[in-house]
Amino acid sequence: MASQATIPQPDLGAQQPAPGRRTDWFSNRRNLFIRQAMEEFLRTSRLLQDILERRAALLQQPTASDQDQPHLEKLWRLLTDLMGGETMPGPLWRLKDLCHHIWPRELPGEIQGRLFDWLTGSCFHEAMKLKENIYLLRGYAGSSPTAAGDGWEASAAQEMLEAVRRDACRELERLSETLGRAALVLRRMLPTLADNGLVPRLLLEEEAQVTELWNEPLDSIWADMYDDRPETGFCAAGASYLSGHWFHRALAAYRRALAVNPRCHEAIARSSQLQRIVEEHGALLGN
């Protein structure tokens, strides 16, 4: 993944303005919150993919040996990275909280955003249940009565562990399915976010994952967002970089726009301007 230009992160735990001023305070930062929510969604998707690649550990039958333990420990660490905790929330926890702030349930309208909020909240609670069952499997499978031999106790413990494992498998499948639905909703929401310059900038920075997530190239996504003019997406990303004085990155974005449409007036003008800036001051810019 390419290095990214630094984006200031809004602090949901910081002191909030007086109730009468909250609307203005939040609306002035809403684009940044949306961009951060999308970034957390991409992080969540990457971690879930790592978890799904290790689902074989859940499909195996419980044993008294230690063969399952390394796989379960890895699943536990990945789920811990995904969820985090109250004092240090992980990407899925942050995503849930951000969505609640961006698309509060008490406000009407924005059905796509509210559905995205609902789906990400469902993912969070499904992941919590999955993590609890992984905790049981990693903590008790090796020390349960099944390890002590035969008998009623061993049989009962075996049945309990098998039930926990089946629950974990179902929870993982539901988590994957729900996150997939959230990805579809987010993709359908993108045209409504076209005016948020931080969104095309993020899509460009995460192009490889974005292409894999939605199984379509960035040009196609931007054609949908910008009325069949994909070069506009590159220009929007370039303008966002330019506003932050990231001149090299802005120039690269405008060049991508020209590769799509050599007649794009904005890309022609900006590329020429930025090329002169980079040539004259490149050593000082360092970006």
NUMI-103145 format. One record per residue (C-alpha): residue number from 0; residue in one letter; x, y, z. Coordinates in steps of 0.05 Angstrom, whole numbers, plus 32768, in hexadecimal, padded with zeros to 4 digits. Each point is the difference from the previous one (the first is absolute). Layout:
    n  res    px    py    pz
  NUM    a     X     Y     Z
...
// end
This chain:
    n  res    px    py    pz
    0    m  8000  8000  8000
    1    a  801B  8044  7FED
    2    s  8011  8031  8037
    3    q  7FC8  8031  800C
    4    a  7FFD  804A  800B
    5    t  7FF0  800E  8048
    6    i  7FB7  800F  800F
    7    p  7FEF  801D  8044
    8    q  7FD5  7FCF  8027
    9    p  7FC2  801B  8023
   10    d  7FFD  7FED  804A
   11    l  7FBB  7FE8  8013
   12    g  8015  8000  8049
   13    a  8017  8048  8000
   14    q  7FD9  8036  8024
   15    q  7FC1  800F  7FD8
   16    p  7FE3  8045  7FF3
   17    a  7FC3  801B  8022
   18    p  7FBF  7FDD  7FEB
   19    g  7FE8  803B  7FD7
   20    r  8041  8001  7FD8
   21    r  8008  7FB5  7FF4
   22    t  7FDF  8001  7FBC
   23    d  8031  8034  7FE5
   24    w  803B  7FDE  8021
   25    f  7FEF  7FBC  7FE3
   26    s  7FEB  8018  7FBB
   27    n  8043  8024  7FF8
   28    r  8023  7FBD  800C
   29    r  7FCF  7FCF  7FE1
   30    n  8029  7FF4  7FC1
   31    l  803C  7FED  802B
   32    f  7FD5  7FD1  802A
   33    i  7FE6  7FDE  7FC1
   34    r  8045  7FF8  7FE4
   35    q  8018  7FE1  8042
   36    a  7FC4  7FD1  8002
   37    m  8011  7FE7  7FBA
   38    e  8049  7FF6  8014
   39    e  7FEB  7FD8  803D
   40    f  7FD2  7FD6  7FD4
   41    l  803A  7FEF  7FD2
   42    r  802B  7FED  803D
   43    t  7FC7  7FD5  801A
   44    s  7FFA  7FDD  7FBD
   45    r  804A  7FF0  7FFE
   46    l  8000  7FE2  8046
   47    l  7FC1  7FD8  7FF2
   48    q  8021  7FE3  7FC2
   49    d  803A  7FE9  802B
   50    i  7FCF  7FE1  8030
   51    l  7FDA  7FDC  7FC9
   52    e  8040  7FE3  7FE6
   53    r  8008  7FDD  8043
   54    r  7FBA  7FE5  8006
   55    a  801A  7FB9  7FF6
   56    a  8013  8000  804A
   57    l  7FB6  8005  8011
   58    l  7FEB  7FC9  7FD0
   59    q  802D  7FCC  8022
   60    q  7FE4  7FD4  8036
   61    p  8015  8011  8047
   62    t  803A  7FD5  8018
   63    a  8027  7FF7  8040
   64    s  8040  8010  7FDC
   65    d  8020  8043  7FF7
   66    q  7FFB  7FFE  7FB4
   67    d  7FC7  8033  7FFE
   68    q  801E  8030  8031
   69    p  802E  8029  7FD2
   70    h  7FC6  800A  7FCF
   71    l  7FD1  8015  8037
   72    e  8034  802F  801E
   73    k  8009  8021  7FBC
   74    l  7FB4  8008  7FF8
   75    w  7FFD  801E  8046
   76    r  8037  8033  7FF0
   77    l  7FDE  8014  7FBF
   78    l  7FBD  8009  8022
   79    t  8022  8029  8036
   80    d  801F  802C  7FCA
   81    l  7FBC  8006  7FDF
   82    m  7FD8  8011  803F
   83    g  8032  8020  8030
   84    g  7FE1  8015  8042
   85    e  7FDE  803A  8023
   86    t  8042  8025  800E
   87    m  801F  7FF0  7FBC
   88    p  7FC9  7FEE  7FCE
   89    g  8012  7FDB  7FC0
   90    p  7FEA  8012  7FBA
   91    l  7FBC  7FDD  8004
   92    w  7FF1  8022  8043
   93    r  8015  8044  7FE5
   94    l  7FD7  7FF4  7FC1
   95    k  7FC1  7FF1  8029
   96    d  8009  803F  802A
   97    l  800E  802C  7FC3
   98    c  7FC3  7FE7  7FDB
   99    h  7FD4  800E  803C
  100    h  8018  8048  7FFF
  101    i  7FFC  800A  7FB5
  102    w  7FBC  7FE0  7FF6
  103    p  7FDB  8005  8043
  104    r  7FC0  7FD7  8002
  105    e  7FD6  803A  801B
  106    l  800B  802A  7FC1
  107    p  7FD4  7FF2  7FC3
  108    g  801A  7FF5  7FB9
  109    e  8042  7FE3  7FE6
  110    i  7FE5  7FB9  7FFD
  111    q  8040  7FE5  7FE3
  112    g  802A  801D  8038
  113    r  7FD1  7FE7  8036
  114    l  8000  7FBA  7FE0
  115    f  804D  8002  7FFF
  116    d  7FFF  8014  8049
  117    w  7FD1  7FC6  8011
  118    l  802A  7FCD  7FDA
  119    t  8042  8016  801F
  120    g  7FE0  7FFE  8045
  121    s  7FE8  7FB9  7FF1
  122    c  8047  7FED  7FEB
  123    f  801A  801B  8042
  124    h  7FD0  7FD7  802B
  125    e  800B  7FC1  7FD5
  126    a  804B  8008  8009
  127    m  7FF8  8007  804B
  128    k  7FDB  7FBD  8003
  129    l  8034  7FE0  7FD3
  130    k  8039  8019  802C
  131    e  7FDE  7FE4  803E
  132    n  7FFA  7FBB  7FE1
  133    i  8049  8001  7FE9
  134    y  8012  8012  8047
  135    l  7FDB  7FC2  8018
  136    l  8021  7FD3  7FCC
  137    r  8047  8019  800D
  138    g  7FF7  8000  804B
  139    y  7FDC  7FBF  800D
  140    a  800A  7FCF  7FC6
  141    g  8045  7FE9  8019
  142    s  7FED  7FFD  804A
  143    s  7FB9  7FE5  7FFC
  144    p  7FEC  7FBB  801A
  145    t  8008  7FE6  7FB9
  146    a  804B  8000  800D
  147    a  7FF8  7FD4  803E
  148    g  7FE5  7FC3  7FDC
  149    d  7FBB  7FE0  7FF6
  150    g  7FC1  8004  8029
  151    w  7FC2  802A  8005
  152    e  8026  8040  8011
  153    a  802D  7FF9  7FC3
  154    s  7FC5  7FF4  7FD3
  155    a  7FDA  803C  801B
  156    a  803D  802D  7FF9
  157    q  800A  7FE7  7FB9
  158    e  7FB8  8012  7FEF
  159    m  8007  8045  801E
  160    l  803F  800F  7FDA
  161    e  7FE2  7FE8  7FBF
  162    a  7FC3  802D  800C
  163    v  802E  803C  800D
  164    r  8027  7FF1  7FC1
  165    r  7FC1  7FFB  7FD6
  166    d  7FE8  8043  801D
  167    a  8043  8020  7FEF
  168    c  7FFC  7FE7  7FB9
  169    r  7FB9  801C  7FF7
  170    e  8015  8042  801F
  171    l  803B  8006  7FD2
  172    e  7FD4  7FF3  7FC4
  173    r  7FCD  8033  8017
  174    l  8037  8033  800C
  175    s  801B  7FF5  7FBA
  176    e  7FBB  8005  7FE1
  177    t  7FED  803E  8026
  178    l  8041  8024  7FF0
  179    g  7FF5  7FED  7FB7
  180    r  7FBC  8021  8002
  181    a  801F  803E  8021
  182    a  8033  8003  7FC7
  183    l  7FC8  7FFE  7FCD
  184    v  7FDA  8038  8023
  185    l  8040  802A  8004
  186    r  800D  7FF5  7FB6
  187    r  7FB9  8017  7FEF
  188    m  800A  803C  802D
  189    l  8040  8019  7FDE
  190    p  7FDD  802D  7FCC
  191    t  7FE1  8027  803A
  192    l  8046  800C  801C
  193    a  801D  801B  7FBF
  194    d  8004  8047  801B
  195    n  802B  7FEA  803B
  196    g  8046  8009  7FE5
  197    l  801D  7FD3  8036
  198    v  7FDA  7FC4  7FE5
  199    p  8020  7FFC  7FBA
  200    r  8042  800E  8021
  201    l  7FF8  7FC3  802E
  202    l  7FE7  7FD5  7FC6
  203    l  803F  8012  7FD9
  204    e  802E  7FF2  803B
  205    e  7FDE  7FBC  800B
  206    e  7FF6  7FF0  7FB7
  207    a  8018  7FB8  8004
  208    q  7FD1  7FED  8039
  209    v  7FC6  8029  7FE4
  210    t  8006  7FDB  7FBD
  211    e  8001  7FBD  8024
  212    l  7FC8  8011  8030
  213    w  7FCE  8014  7FC9
  214    n  801E  7FD8  7FC7
  215    e  8003  803B  7FD2
  216    p  8037  8031  7FEB
  217    l  8004  8045  801D
  218    d  7FEE  801F  7FBC
  219    s  7FBE  7FDB  8001
  220    i  7FF0  8016  8048
  221    w  800E  8048  7FEF
  222    a  7FD8  7FFC  7FBF
  223    d  7FC5  7FEE  802D
  224    m  8010  8038  8032
  225    y  800C  8037  7FCD
  226    d  7FCE  7FF7  7FC7
  227    d  802B  7FD4  7FD3
  228    r  803C  802E  8008
  229    p  8033  7FD7  8026
  230    e  8036  8035  7FF6
  231    t  7FD8  802C  8030
  232    g  800F  7FCF  8038
  233    f  804B  8007  7FF4
  234    c  7FF8  804B  7FFD
  235    a  7FD9  8001  8042
  236    a  8037  7FD8  8021
  237    g  8034  802E  7FE2
  238    a  7FDB  803E  8019
  239    s  7FFD  7FE2  8046
  240    y  804B  7FF3  7FFF
  241    l  800D  8046  7FE4
  242    s  7FD8  8020  8039
  243    g  802E  7FDE  8031
  244    h  803F  8014  7FD9
  245    w  8010  7FB8  7FEC
  246    f  8019  8016  7FBC
  247    h  8021  7FC0  7FE8
  248    r  7FC2  7FD7  8011
  249    a  7FD2  8034  7FE0
  250    l  8029  7FFF  7FC0
  251    a  7FFD  7FB4  7FFE
  252    a  7FB4  8002  8008
  253    y  7FF8  8033  7FC8
  254    r  802C  7FD7  7FD3
  255    r  7FD3  7FC4  800C
  256    a  7FC6  802D  7FEB
  257    l  8024  8011  7FBF
  258    a  800D  7FB6  7FF3
  259    v  7FB4  7FF6  8002
  260    n  7FEE  803F  7FDA
  261    p  8039  8028  7FDF
  262    r  7FCF  8039  7FF3
  263    c  7FED  800C  8049
  264    h  800A  804B  8008
  265    e  8009  7FFE  804B
  266    a  8034  7FC9  7FFD
  267    i  8026  8024  7FC8
  268    a  8003  8042  8026
  269    r  8010  7FE2  8043
  270    s  8034  7FD0  7FE5
  271    s  8025  8039  7FDE
  272    q  7FFD  802B  803E
  273    l  8017  7FC8  802E
  274    q  8037  7FE9  7FD2
  275    r  801F  8046  8004
  276    i  7FF9  8000  804C
  277    v  8021  7FBC  8007
  278    e  8038  8010  7FD0
  279    e  8010  8042  8023
  280    h  7FF6  7FEB  8048
  281    g  8001  7FB4  8000
  282    a  803B  7FFA  802F
  283    l  7FDC  802B  8034
  284    l  7FBB  7FDF  7FFA
  285    g  8015  7FB9  8013
  286    n  7FBA  7FE2  7FF4
// end
